[in-house]
């Protein structure tokens, strides 16, 4: 069975920004809230998947990810044992 650890890196409003430790490239984060879910690529802020997140919230999350790109990429590398 698929057994990943999904640590919360940041909390922004109702969203937990998490990294799945058993995930694939490109480096991305999962933004999870009550009944809503979006996956956003860290480097480009491209939306990979969206389940119920409003456009204004996506924009806010993309801006936050851009502002914290270095931290998020370092966390991604740490959890995926990349240099």
Secondary structure as a PSIPRED ss2 file (coil, helix, strand):
# PSIPRED VFORMAT (PSIPRED V4.0)

   1 X C   1.000  0.000  0.000
   2 X C   1.000  0.000  0.000
   3 X C   1.000  0.000  0.000
   4 X C   1.000  0.000  0.000
   5 X C   1.000  0.000  0.000
   6 X E   0.000  0.000  1.000
   7 X E   0.000  0.000  1.000
   8 X E   0.000  0.000  1.000
   9 X E   0.000  0.000  1.000
  10 X E   0.000  0.000  1.000
  11 X E   0.000  0.000  1.000
  12 X E   0.000  0.000  1.000
  13 X C   1.000  0.000  0.000
  14 X C   1.000  0.000  0.000
  15 X E   0.000  0.000  1.000
  16 X E   0.000  0.000  1.000
  17 X E   0.000  0.000  1.000
  18 X E   0.000  0.000  1.000
  19 X E   0.000  0.000  1.000
  20 X E   0.000  0.000  1.000
  21 X C   1.000  0.000  0.000
  22 X C   1.000  0.000  0.000
  23 X C   1.000  0.000  0.000
  24 X C   1.000  0.000  0.000
  25 X C   1.000  0.000  0.000
  26 X C   1.000  0.000  0.000
  27 X C   1.000  0.000  0.000
  28 X E   0.000  0.000  1.000
  29 X E   0.000  0.000  1.000
  30 X E   0.000  0.000  1.000
  31 X E   0.000  0.000  1.000
  32 X E   0.000  0.000  1.000
  33 X E   0.000  0.000  1.000
  34 X C   1.000  0.000  0.000
  35 X C   1.000  0.000  0.000
  36 X E   0.000  0.000  1.000
  37 X E   0.000  0.000  1.000
  38 X E   0.000  0.000  1.000
  39 X E   0.000  0.000  1.000
  40 X E   0.000  0.000  1.000
  41 X E   0.000  0.000  1.000
  42 X C   1.000  0.000  0.000
  43 X C   1.000  0.000  0.000
  44 X C   1.000  0.000  0.000
  45 X C   1.000  0.000  0.000
  46 X C   1.000  0.000  0.000
  47 X E   0.000  0.000  1.000
  48 X E   0.000  0.000  1.000
  49 X E   0.000  0.000  1.000
  50 X E   0.000  0.000  1.000
  51 X E   0.000  0.000  1.000
  52 X C   1.000  0.000  0.000
  53 X C   1.000  0.000  0.000
  54 X C   1.000  0.000  0.000
  55 X H   0.000  1.000  0.000
  56 X H   0.000  1.000  0.000
  57 X H   0.000  1.000  0.000
  58 X H   0.000  1.000  0.000
  59 X H   0.000  1.000  0.000
  60 X H   0.000  1.000  0.000
  61 X H   0.000  1.000  0.000
  62 X H   0.000  1.000  0.000
  63 X H   0.000  1.000  0.000
  64 X H   0.000  1.000  0.000
  65 X H   0.000  1.000  0.000
  66 X H   0.000  1.000  0.000
  67 X H   0.000  1.000  0.000
  68 X C   1.000  0.000  0.000
  69 X H   0.000  1.000  0.000
  70 X H   0.000  1.000  0.000
  71 X H   0.000  1.000  0.000
  72 X H   0.000  1.000  0.000
  73 X H   0.000  1.000  0.000
  74 X H   0.000  1.000  0.000
  75 X H   0.000  1.000  0.000
  76 X H   0.000  1.000  0.000
  77 X H   0.000  1.000  0.000
  78 X H   0.000  1.000  0.000
  79 X H   0.000  1.000  0.000
  80 X C   1.000  0.000  0.000
  81 X C   1.000  0.000  0.000
  82 X C   1.000  0.000  0.000
  83 X C   1.000  0.000  0.000
